[in-house]
Amino acid sequence: MPPISPSETGHWAYLTLNTSRKNFFKKPKVRKFRKSIQHEHTARHQQPGQYMFFQQCNAMSAVNKAIMYISNETTTKISF
């Protein structure tokens, strides 16, 4: 994979996956506090991307490597 500077794509992180894409994009359990609008906004726009992705890394083993780009608009792209 060609090196990509973080400035081009916003925040980025290396992730390892051992699960399907469908399970990978499941919303975290924290989302059950949906009534709190401030919590939703804060969690959704957390800049380093730790909220949705790093929280799930503990349960993942190094099978397939994916690179996750998290831009400032919180759009995501995956390349395998």
C-alpha positions, 0 to 999 in steps of 0.5 A: 500500500502506498504511504498516505499522509494523514493531512490528506485524509484527516485522521487515520488508523491501522486496524486489524479485522477478523470479522465481516464488514457487516459486523465491523460497522455495527454501532457500539453499545454506547448508542443505546443512550440515544435520548442524550442529544449532546452525547450523540453529537459528542460521540459522533464527532470525536476527532481521533476516531476512537469512539467507533473503531478503537473500542472494538480493536480489543476483540479483533485478531490480526487476520486481515489488515484494513486501513481506516480513513476518518476525515474531518467530515467523519466520512470513512473509506476502507481499502483492503 
